[in-house]
Amino acid sequence: MGTVILIIIGVIIGFAILEFLFSPTGEKEDGAKTGAAVGCSFISGIAPTVLVVVIIVLM
């Protein structure tokens, strides 16, 4: 369970860092916030698929 949480946090931080690095100079903070939101959206988008695959594998 701890590994799953670390992966989720890593994805969110990864998106935040990417948006921070590729934002214009004056908008770095807003870029990081947007990146974190995109990371959360990405995780919530793939969560149902991952859940179904885990259930199928466990059966």
Buried (B, 14 or more C-beta within 10 A) or exposed (E): EEEEEEEBEEBBBBBBBBBBEEBEEEEBEEBBBBBBBBBBEBBEEEEEEEEEEEEEEEE
